């Protein structure tokens, strides 16, 4: 079977071909596509050579289509609108959008943002699925490799990921109502004297708490290490341990009958939660819309 190599085919001839077959006149076809009559005549000769067919044949003063020409006209009427659609930007509609968005963030940020986020998606984009995976040490590499669409993290994303700060947060300490420490804030010495529940974001440490302490040559006493904040909240209620968590999360999830807030030492600085995404998704309508939803969910936490 003979196969045509598209690399050697002049696709610019498709529009003149459609005009010739529909107008059945070199003159009218030339006017329609803004070519001179000699240029259209040359295009017809090239088309006849390409298809090994006359395409148009003269009967008296008029042209008629050959069977090959008639078949081509039917195909062109189906094909060219689709080809033109490749260059035509379609307006985005979340209501009719489909797909699956996959993002990574900690369970703390999931607890904070998911209620508003999923409510918006269910209402505005019911056919778009959302998959959230737990943060781990290879998350940014997975994002770069195309295995994720978006990452929410306070850690510094590597180049060439795009990054936007979406939430300024600070840490507070949560203790049980029966905890012997009665002051409203910890000094660093008082804080380090306590035993702690460590929420491990990375292996062995709660990064944004332990790194600044490590820079000062200090280390907390870890009585309990957990990967999830829900278990940590339950654990702190009936112990004398200290749980250090983001303020918004503490306020929303603490049981004020069983726990109370103590200000963390000033040596533990505030931080930004940021979202990161690859450049290949920067102008995609669905992903742009989703990032707007994430921004709106963050604003609702204020």
C-alpha positions in Angstrom: 0.0 0.0 0.0 1.3 3.4 -0.9 1.8 5.7 2.1 2.0 9.5 1.8 4.7 11.2 3.8 3.1 14.3 5.4 6.5 16.0 5.7 6.6 16.3 1.9 3.1 17.5 1.6 2.2 21.2 1.5 -0.8 21.4 3.9 -1.3 25.1 2.8 -2.9 23.7 -0.3 -5.9 22.3 1.7 -7.7 25.7 1.9 -7.3 26.4 -1.9 -8.4 22.8 -2.6 -11.6 23.3 -0.6 -12.3 26.6 -2.4 -11.7 25.1 -5.8 -13.9 22.1 -5.2 -16.7 24.2 -3.7 -16.6 27.1 -6.2 -15.8 24.9 -9.2 -14.1 28.0 -10.7 -10.5 29.1 -10.5 -11.5 32.8 -10.6 -14.1 32.5 -7.8 -11.8 30.3 -5.7 -8.9 32.8 -6.1 -11.2 35.7 -4.9 -12.4 33.6 -1.9 -8.9 32.9 -0.5 -7.4 36.2 -1.6 -5.0 34.7 -4.2 -4.3 35.9 -7.8 -5.9 33.9 -10.5 -2.4 32.7 -11.8 -1.5 31.6 -8.3 -4.7 29.7 -8.0 -4.1 28.0 -11.3 -0.6 27.0 -10.2 -2.2 25.6 -6.9 -4.6 23.5 -9.0 -1.8 22.1 -11.1 0.1 21.1 -7.9 -3.1 19.6 -6.4 -3.7 17.5 -9.5 -0.1 16.3 -9.3 -0.4 15.5 -5.6 -3.6 13.5 -5.9 -2.9 12.1 -9.4 -6.3 13.2 -10.5 -7.8 16.1 -12.4 -10.2 16.9 -9.6 -12.0 19.5 -11.8 -12.8 18.9 -15.4 -14.4 21.3 -17.9 -17.7 20.6 -19.5 -18.5 23.5 -21.8 -18.3 26.7 -19.8 -18.4 24.9 -16.4 -16.2 22.7 -14.3 -17.4 19.5 -12.7 -15.9 17.4 -10.0 -14.3 14.1 -10.6 -15.3 11.2 -8.3 -12.0 11.8 -6.5 -12.8 15.5 -6.2 -16.2 14.8 -4.8 -14.8 12.4 -2.2 -12.1 14.9 -1.2 -14.7 17.7 -0.7 -16.7 15.6 1.7 -13.6 14.8 3.7 -12.4 18.5 3.7 -15.7 19.7 5.0 -15.2 17.4 8.0 -11.5 17.9 8.5 -10.9 21.6 8.1 -13.2 22.8 10.9 -11.3 20.4 13.3 -8.0 21.6 12.1 -9.1 25.2 12.6 -10.2 24.3 16.1 -6.7 23.4 17.0 -5.8 27.1 16.9 -9.1 28.3 18.3 -9.0 28.8 22.1 -12.2 27.4 23.6 -13.7 29.3 26.6 -13.1 27.3 29.8 -16.2 26.0 31.7 -15.6 24.4 35.0 -19.1 22.9 34.8 -18.3 20.9 31.7 -14.6 20.2 32.5 -13.4 16.7 33.2 -10.2 15.2 34.5 -8.4 14.3 37.7 -6.2 16.8 39.6 -3.5 15.2 41.8 -1.8 17.3 44.5 0.3 16.6 47.6 0.2 18.4 50.9 0.4 17.5 54.6 -2.6 16.3 56.5 -2.6 19.5 58.4 -3.1 21.6 55.3 -5.6 19.1 54.0 -7.6 19.5 57.1 -7.5 23.2 56.8 -8.2 23.6 53.1 -10.1 20.6 52.0 -13.6 21.5 53.3 -13.8 24.7 51.3 -11.9 23.3 48.3 -14.1 20.2 47.8 -17.3 22.2 48.3 -16.3 24.5 45.5 -15.3 21.7 43.2 -18.5 19.7 43.9 -20.5 22.8 43.1 -18.7 24.2 40.2 -16.8 21.3 38.6 -18.7 18.1 39.4 -16.9 16.0 36.8 -13.4 16.9 38.0 -11.9 14.4 40.4 -9.4 15.3 43.1 -6.7 13.1 44.5 -4.6 14.2 47.5 -1.5 12.3 48.5 0.5 12.7 51.7 3.6 14.8 51.6 6.9 12.9 51.7 10.6 13.6 50.9 10.3 12.9 47.2 7.2 15.0 46.5 9.0 17.8 44.6 10.8 15.2 42.5 7.5 13.6 41.7 6.1 17.0 40.7 9.0 17.6 38.4 8.5 14.1 36.9 4.9 14.8 36.0 3.4 12.4 38.7 1.7 15.3 40.5 0.0 18.5 39.3 0.5 20.7 42.4 2.2 20.7 45.7 1.3 22.8 48.8 4.3 23.0 51.2 6.2 25.4 53.4 9.5 24.0 52.1 11.5 25.6 49.3 10.5 24.2 45.9 13.4 23.5 43.5 13.9 25.3 40.2 12.3 25.4 37.7 9.0 24.9 39.5 6.7 28.0 39.7 6.0 29.0 43.3 3.4 31.3 44.9 3.0 32.0 48.6 -0.7 31.5 49.6 -0.8 31.5 53.4 1.2 33.2 56.2 1.2 31.0 59.3 2.8 30.8 62.7 3.1 28.0 65.3 1.4 27.8 68.6 1.6 25.2 71.4 -1.3 23.1 72.5 -1.3 21.6 76.0 -4.0 19.8 78.1 -6.1 21.7 80.5 -4.3 19.9 83.3 -0.8 20.7 82.2 1.2 22.3 85.1 2.5 25.2 82.9 0.1 28.0 83.5 1.6 31.0 81.6 0.4 32.3 78.2 3.7 31.9 76.4 6.9 29.8 76.5 10.3 31.1 76.6 12.8 29.0 74.7 14.2 27.5 77.9 10.8 26.7 79.2 9.8 25.1 75.9 12.9 23.0 75.7 12.3 21.8 79.2 9.0 20.2 78.2 8.5 16.8 76.6 7.0 17.1 73.1 4.8 15.4 70.5 6.7 15.6 67.2 4.7 15.7 64.0 7.2 14.3 61.5 6.9 16.1 58.2 10.3 14.7 57.1 12.0 11.6 58.7 13.0 12.4 62.2 11.8 16.0 62.4 9.0 18.5 62.3 11.0 20.6 59.8 9.8 24.2 60.4 10.1 23.8 64.2 13.2 21.7 64.5 15.4 23.4 61.9 15.5 26.8 63.5 16.1 25.1 66.9 18.9 23.1 65.4 20.5 26.3 64.0 20.6 27.5 67.6 22.2 24.2 68.7 18.9 23.2 70.5 16.8 20.1 70.3 13.4 19.2 71.7 12.7 16.2 73.9 10.6 13.9 71.8 8.2 11.7 73.9 6.0 10.8 71.0 6.5 10.9 67.2 3.5 10.8 64.9 2.9 11.4 61.2 -0.7 12.7 61.5 -2.1 15.6 63.5 -5.4 14.0 64.4 -3.7 11.4 66.5 -1.5 14.1 68.0 -4.6 16.1 69.1 -6.1 13.1 70.8 -2.8 12.3 72.5 -2.2 15.8 73.9 -5.6 15.9 75.7 -4.7 13.4 78.4 -0.9 13.9 78.8 1.5 16.5 80.0 3.1 16.7 76.5 3.4 19.8 74.3 2.1 19.8 70.7 3.4 22.5 68.4 1.1 23.0 65.4 0.0 25.9 63.0 -2.3 28.4 64.7 -5.2 28.2 62.3 -5.3 24.4 62.6 -5.1 24.5 66.4 -8.0 27.0 66.7 -10.2 25.0 64.4 -9.5 21.6 65.7 -8.7 21.9 69.4 -11.2 20.9 72.1 -11.2 24.0 74.4 -12.7 21.9 77.2 -9.7 19.6 77.2 -6.8 21.7 75.8 -5.6 25.3 75.7 -3.1 27.4 73.7 0.3 28.6 74.8 2.3 30.9 72.6 5.4 29.3 71.1 8.8 30.8 71.8 9.8 33.6 69.4 12.7 31.6 68.2 10.3 29.5 66.2 9.5 31.9 63.3 6.3 32.3 61.2 6.4 30.8 57.7 4.6 30.8 54.3 2.7 27.9 52.9 3.3 28.0 49.1 1.9 26.2 46.1 4.2 24.9 43.4 3.5 23.7 39.9 5.3 23.0 36.7 5.5 25.5 33.9 3.8 23.0 31.5 0.5 23.5 33.5 0.9 27.3 34.0 -1.7 28.3 31.3 -3.8 25.2 31.3 -7.4 26.4 31.9 -8.4 23.7 34.3 -5.2 23.9 36.4 -5.4 27.8 36.4 -9.0 27.5 37.7 -8.0 25.0 40.4 -5.2 27.3 41.6 -7.8 30.1 41.9 -9.9 27.7 44.0 -6.9 27.0 46.3 -6.3 30.7 46.7 -9.9 31.3 47.6 -9.8 28.4 50.2 -6.8 30.1 51.8 -8.6 33.4 52.0 -11.5 31.8 53.8 -9.2 30.6 56.6 -8.4 34.2 57.6 
